[in-house]
């Protein structure tokens, strides 16, 4: 593959990842991972290395992007800090566990489980009315802890930030308003992506035949060019999210989560 085309595709991929991060509060790994995987295969990288490298590099991009989008959401008053620790600490631990487990289980099984969770989330998002204020936010500490752990496991296992499950859970189970679920999800993904990222770097440290300019399983070239556009777009998108109708955001979440679920099932 021509190197210039390779860079252009990475920059375009970063735009889509940044848009999802800022606008919808999801990491964008579901976009970043397949783009990188296809590019690495096209560059002649074996699939056994290309897949974990795609996961790891996506998490590196997500970590940096989410810091920027969370800052914007926080300035807009859309981050609920009351139970952020309960989401972030188990999320960090869960991501480490997920990354380690991913090297010992069948990836296809993980995809089917994740896809099923997505479809269940879509059904609930359609049937259940989202709260429109802070009055009913759940004070269930254990619920926040379990959600953080689950999001972290998914992050480590599949190279996604975890927001695709976290946002429906925050709104449906823990009664967060849509805008604040997006902001809070963004903040928690900083922890989940960092946990998974550190673990993938360690797991890939002594792996032979990695592409040039790799830090463990993180490919520095892909990280840099994906992050450039992702950072720029995510900041603008977080600002757009604040002024967007909650019903539109809900519809966009439904479409994105449904697409991810069907794609994970292998239907297209």
Buried (B, 14 or more C-beta within 10 A) or exposed (E): EEEEEBBEBBEBBBBBBBBBBBBBBBBBBBBBBBBBBBBBBEEEBEEEBBBBBBBBBBBBBBBBBBBBBBBBBBEBEBBBEEBBBBBBBBBBBBBBBBBBEBEEEEEEEBBBBBBEBBBBBBEBBEEEEBBEEEEEBEEBEEBBBBBBBBBBBBBBBBBBBBBBBBBBBBBBBBBBBBBBBBBBBBBBBBBBBBBBBBBBBBBBEEBEEBBEEBBBBBBBBBBBBBBBBBBBBBBBBBBEBBEBEBEEBBEBBBEBBBBBBBBBBEEE
